Amino acid sequence: MAATRVTGALVAAALAVVLAGCVGGGSRPDPSDRPPASAPAAATPSATPPATAVPQPSRRSAALEDQPISASAPPARLEIPDLGIDVAVQPVGLDGQGQMALFDDPAIAAWYQWGPAPASAEGSTVIAAHVDSLEYDLLPFARLKHAVAGMQIVVTDATGVRYGYLVQSVEVTEKSEVDWAAAFDRAGSPRLTLVTCGGAFDAENRRYLSNLVLTASRIG
């Protein structure tokens, strides 16, 4: 959604989208997988996760000292030629609510920097962006709903190395039912997970009820 293997750790995290028109309804990232919510997003994780009154989903925890930021080069660009998607990618941590941060600018997607990078030998590289907003209307990730199995994705990292991926699945699932453990998994074959909002829109609460999760396997 790694260069450093996290032994025995499967993080149950959720993407929360916070702009008008795409407001997250899932749970927050695992507290054991991030610095305290009060710390800057790019800060080094604390050894003691903060207490929280928000109910958390079942998960296997992992010690913070076992989960450093990936040492590999971060992704810098995401292209899906068949969908006309070409966006810049920048690393993010958590916002002030302890949720994965996203950018307002539709030309910038967010890479979850506490997880695997494109060059990582294992795990899911997570990149997310808003589907729309009042200011920008429909954004590039709105086209992900048209992705099909076998479609090619290219991620270029900050050093200029290009990584190819092939789409394996595209699923739109109610936020409470999304398998976030799989989306943010650090183990298994190297792959790419793209996330945005989708499904029905709750006009009263100004939020989408589902998330679109695209999974692609790395090639080459």
C-alpha positions as CSV (number, residue, x, y, z in Angstrom):
1,M,0.0,0.0,0.0
2,A,9.6,-4.3,2.6
3,A,13.2,-3.3,2.2
4,T,13.3,-4.2,5.9
5,R,11.4,-7.4,6.6
6,V,8.9,-7.3,9.5
7,T,9.0,-10.7,11.0
8,G,5.6,-12.1,12.1
9,A,3.8,-8.8,11.6
10,L,0.5,-8.4,9.7
11,V,-0.9,-4.9,10.1
12,A,-4.6,-4.3,10.1
13,A,-4.9,-0.8,8.8
14,A,-7.6,1.2,7.1
15,L,-7.5,4.1,4.7
16,A,-9.5,7.1,5.8
17,V,-10.3,9.7,3.2
18,V,-11.2,13.1,4.7
19,L,-12.1,15.7,2.0
20,A,-15.7,16.7,1.3
21,G,-17.1,14.2,-1.2
22,C,-14.9,11.4,0.0
23,V,-14.9,10.9,3.8
24,G,-13.4,7.8,5.3
25,G,-15.6,5.4,7.2
26,G,-13.1,2.7,8.0
27,S,-11.0,2.1,11.1
28,R,-7.7,3.8,11.7
29,P,-4.2,2.4,11.0
30,D,-3.0,0.0,13.7
31,P,-1.5,2.1,16.5
32,S,1.4,-0.3,16.7
33,D,2.2,0.6,13.1
34,R,2.7,4.3,13.4
35,P,4.0,7.2,15.5
36,P,1.6,8.8,18.1
37,A,-1.1,10.8,16.4
38,S,0.2,14.0,17.9
39,A,3.6,13.6,16.2
40,P,4.4,14.9,12.7
41,A,3.6,12.3,10.0
42,A,7.3,11.9,9.1
43,A,8.5,11.5,12.7
44,T,10.3,8.4,13.8
45,P,7.8,6.0,15.4
46,S,7.7,6.0,19.2
47,A,8.3,2.8,21.1
48,T,5.0,3.2,23.0
49,P,1.8,3.6,20.9
50,P,-0.8,6.0,22.3
51,A,-4.0,4.8,24.0
52,T,-7.2,5.2,22.0
53,A,-10.9,5.1,22.9
54,V,-11.8,4.2,19.3
55,P,-12.6,0.5,18.9
56,Q,-10.0,-1.3,16.8
57,P,-10.4,-4.3,14.6
58,S,-8.8,-7.6,15.4
59,R,-5.2,-7.7,14.4
60,R,-1.8,-9.1,15.0
61,S,0.4,-6.3,16.5
62,A,4.0,-5.6,15.7
63,A,6.6,-3.7,17.8
64,L,7.3,-0.3,16.4
65,E,11.1,-0.9,16.5
66,D,10.5,-3.7,14.0
67,Q,8.7,-1.3,11.6
68,P,11.1,1.4,10.3
69,I,10.3,3.5,7.3
70,S,11.3,1.7,4.1
71,A,14.9,2.3,3.3
72,S,14.1,1.9,-0.5
73,A,13.5,4.9,-2.7
74,P,9.9,6.2,-2.5
75,P,7.6,6.1,-5.5
76,A,7.5,9.4,-7.3
77,R,5.1,8.8,-10.2
78,L,2.2,6.5,-11.0
79,E,1.0,5.8,-14.6
80,I,-1.9,3.7,-15.9
81,P,-1.7,4.5,-19.7
82,D,-5.0,2.7,-20.5
83,L,-6.9,4.9,-18.1
84,G,-5.1,8.1,-18.8
85,I,-3.8,8.3,-15.2
86,D,-0.4,10.0,-14.7
87,V,0.1,11.4,-11.2
88,A,2.9,12.4,-9.0
89,V,3.3,10.4,-5.8
90,Q,4.6,11.7,-2.5
91,P,5.2,9.9,0.9
92,V,2.8,10.5,3.8
93,G,2.3,9.3,7.3
94,L,-0.7,10.1,9.4
95,D,-2.9,13.2,9.7
96,G,-4.0,14.9,12.9
97,Q,-6.8,12.3,13.4
98,G,-4.3,9.4,13.2
99,Q,-5.5,8.4,9.7
100,M,-3.5,8.0,6.5
101,A,-2.9,11.4,5.1
102,L,-4.0,12.4,1.6
103,F,-3.3,15.4,-0.6
104,D,-6.0,17.9,-1.7
105,D,-4.2,18.3,-5.1
106,P,-5.6,15.8,-7.6
107,A,-2.2,15.6,-9.3
108,I,-0.6,14.0,-6.2
109,A,-1.2,10.6,-4.8
110,A,-0.1,9.5,-1.4
111,W,2.3,6.6,-0.6
112,Y,2.0,5.1,2.9
113,Q,5.7,5.5,3.9
114,W,5.5,3.1,6.9
115,G,5.0,0.3,4.4
116,P,6.9,-1.3,1.5
117,A,8.3,0.7,-1.3
118,P,8.4,-0.4,-5.0
119,A,11.8,-2.0,-4.7
120,S,10.9,-3.9,-1.5
121,A,11.4,-7.7,-1.8
122,E,8.1,-8.4,-0.1
123,G,4.7,-6.8,0.8
124,S,2.1,-4.4,-0.5
125,T,3.1,-0.9,-1.6
126,V,0.0,1.3,-0.8
127,I,-0.8,4.3,-2.8
128,A,-4.1,6.2,-2.3
129,A,-5.9,9.4,-3.5
130,H,-9.3,11.0,-3.4
131,V,-11.9,10.0,-5.9
132,D,-13.4,13.5,-6.1
133,S,-13.8,16.8,-4.1
134,L,-15.9,19.9,-4.2
135,E,-12.9,21.9,-5.4
136,Y,-11.5,19.5,-8.0
137,D,-14.5,17.5,-9.1
138,L,-13.6,14.1,-10.4
139,L,-10.0,13.2,-9.9
140,P,-7.7,10.7,-11.7
141,F,-8.3,7.9,-9.3
142,A,-12.0,8.0,-10.2
143,R,-11.0,6.1,-13.4
144,L,-9.7,3.1,-11.4
145,K,-13.2,1.6,-11.5
146,H,-12.6,1.0,-15.2
147,A,-9.4,-1.1,-14.6
148,V,-9.4,-4.7,-15.6
149,A,-7.2,-7.7,-14.9
150,G,-4.0,-7.7,-17.0
151,M,-3.9,-3.9,-17.3
152,Q,-0.4,-2.5,-16.9
153,I,0.7,0.0,-14.2
154,V,4.1,1.7,-14.0
155,V,5.5,3.2,-10.8
156,T,8.7,5.3,-11.1
157,D,10.7,5.8,-7.9
158,A,12.6,8.8,-6.8
159,T,15.8,7.5,-8.5
160,G,14.1,7.1,-11.9
161,V,13.8,3.3,-11.7
162,R,10.5,2.1,-13.3
163,Y,8.5,-0.9,-11.9
164,G,5.8,-2.6,-13.9
165,Y,2.7,-4.2,-12.4
166,L,-0.2,-6.1,-13.8
167,V,-3.7,-5.6,-12.4
168,Q,-5.0,-8.7,-10.6
169,S,-8.3,-7.5,-9.1
170,V,-10.5,-4.5,-8.5
171,E,-12.9,-4.7,-5.7
172,V,-15.5,-2.2,-4.3
173,T,-16.3,-3.1,-0.7
174,E,-18.1,-1.4,2.1
175,K,-15.6,0.4,4.3
176,S,-16.3,-1.8,7.3
177,E,-15.7,-5.0,5.3
178,V,-12.4,-4.1,3.5
179,D,-9.6,-6.5,4.2
180,W,-7.1,-3.8,5.4
181,A,-4.8,-6.5,6.8
182,A,-4.2,-7.7,3.2
183,A,-4.0,-4.2,1.8
184,F,-1.2,-3.1,4.2
185,D,0.5,-6.5,4.5
186,R,4.3,-6.4,4.6
187,A,4.8,-10.1,3.7
188,G,4.2,-12.1,0.5
189,S,5.1,-11.3,-3.1
190,P,5.8,-7.7,-3.9
191,R,2.7,-6.0,-5.2
192,L,0.9,-2.7,-5.5
193,T,-2.3,-1.7,-3.8
194,L,-4.2,1.4,-5.0
195,V,-7.1,2.7,-2.8
196,T,-9.8,5.3,-3.3
197,C,-13.4,5.8,-2.4
198,G,-16.2,4.2,-4.4
199,G,-19.7,2.8,-4.3
200,A,-22.8,4.7,-3.1
201,F,-22.4,8.3,-1.9
202,D,-24.1,9.3,1.3
203,A,-25.2,12.9,0.5
204,E,-26.4,13.7,4.0
205,N,-23.0,12.9,5.6
206,R,-21.0,13.7,2.5
207,R,-19.1,10.4,2.4
208,Y,-18.8,7.4,0.2
209,L,-19.9,4.1,1.8
210,S,-17.3,1.9,0.1
211,N,-13.6,1.8,-0.9
212,L,-12.2,0.7,-4.2
213,V,-9.1,-1.5,-3.7
214,L,-7.0,-2.4,-6.8
215,T,-4.3,-5.0,-6.4
216,A,-1.5,-5.5,-8.9
217,S,1.4,-7.9,-9.0
218,R,4.9,-6.7,-9.7
219,I,6.5,-8.0,-12.9
220,G,10.1,-8.1,-14.1
